[in-house]
Amino acid sequence: MSILVILVPAALFLGLLGLLAFFWCVRTNQFEDLEGAARRILED
């Protein structure tokens, strides 16, 4: 049971870190053009 004292805060910290990374990506418009790069590869 003492391992939960370490794992629960670690899981909460990693979840918060992922959430902050997601919001940063949305705010800097990383998800604007999802298909553009795939189409540019096929064009000559």
Protein Blocks (a to p, Z undefined) as FASTA:
>chain_A
ZZmmmmmmmmmmmmmmmmmmmmmmmmnopmmmmmlmmmmmmpZZ
